[in-house]
Amino acid sequence: MNNGATVGPLSCDSDTYIREGFFTQDQLAERWRVSRRTVDNEVESGALPVTYIRGSRRFAREHVVAYEACHTTYGPRNRTRGAEAKDTSSEGNLRA
């Protein structure tokens, strides 16, 4: 692709931008340690933009980074387990 064209701030002098600027679906699934279907679900929900290059699905690095910033949480999830779970015993429901 060595045509020397420039698109905005991007240079089309090589395939470097394609390799470094986009992820394939497999690369993205591996990066997130999820299935390809999970990536599909994010695209279908509209949460993750997709670009088609010659019919192949690609994910722009800047979109992936923005998605990760908005959809990534750190630390424990808000789940209740064991002793923290709501008391569902019948103790409070005893009839005299």
Contacts in CASP RR format, 6 or more apart in sequence:
PFRMAT RR
TARGET T0000
AUTHOR 0000-0000-0000
METHOD contacts of the structure
MODEL  1
MNNGATVGPLSCDSDTYIREGFFTQDQLAERWRVSRRTVDNEVESGALPV
TYIRGSRRFAREHVVAYEACHTTYGPRNRTRGAEAKDTSSEGNLRA
1 12 0 8 1.000
1 14 0 8 1.000
1 15 0 8 1.000
1 18 0 8 1.000
2 13 0 8 1.000
2 14 0 8 1.000
3 12 0 8 1.000
3 13 0 8 1.000
4 11 0 8 1.000
4 12 0 8 1.000
4 13 0 8 1.000
5 12 0 8 1.000
6 12 0 8 1.000
10 17 0 8 1.000
11 17 0 8 1.000
18 53 0 8 1.000
18 58 0 8 1.000
20 61 0 8 1.000
21 60 0 8 1.000
21 61 0 8 1.000
22 51 0 8 1.000
22 53 0 8 1.000
22 58 0 8 1.000
22 59 0 8 1.000
22 60 0 8 1.000
22 61 0 8 1.000
23 31 0 8 1.000
23 58 0 8 1.000
23 59 0 8 1.000
23 61 0 8 1.000
23 64 0 8 1.000
24 56 0 8 1.000
24 57 0 8 1.000
24 58 0 8 1.000
24 59 0 8 1.000
25 36 0 8 1.000
25 39 0 8 1.000
25 40 0 8 1.000
25 57 0 8 1.000
25 59 0 8 1.000
26 36 0 8 1.000
28 39 0 8 1.000
28 59 0 8 1.000
28 64 0 8 1.000
29 35 0 8 1.000
29 36 0 8 1.000
29 38 0 8 1.000
29 39 0 8 1.000
31 64 0 8 1.000
32 38 0 8 1.000
32 39 0 8 1.000
39 48 0 8 1.000
39 59 0 8 1.000
42 48 0 8 1.000
42 67 0 8 1.000
43 49 0 8 1.000
43 50 0 8 1.000
47 67 0 8 1.000
47 71 0 8 1.000
48 59 0 8 1.000
48 63 0 8 1.000
48 64 0 8 1.000
48 67 0 8 1.000
49 59 0 8 1.000
49 60 0 8 1.000
49 63 0 8 1.000
50 57 0 8 1.000
50 58 0 8 1.000
50 59 0 8 1.000
51 57 0 8 1.000
51 58 0 8 1.000
51 59 0 8 1.000
51 60 0 8 1.000
52 58 0 8 1.000
80 86 0 8 1.000
END
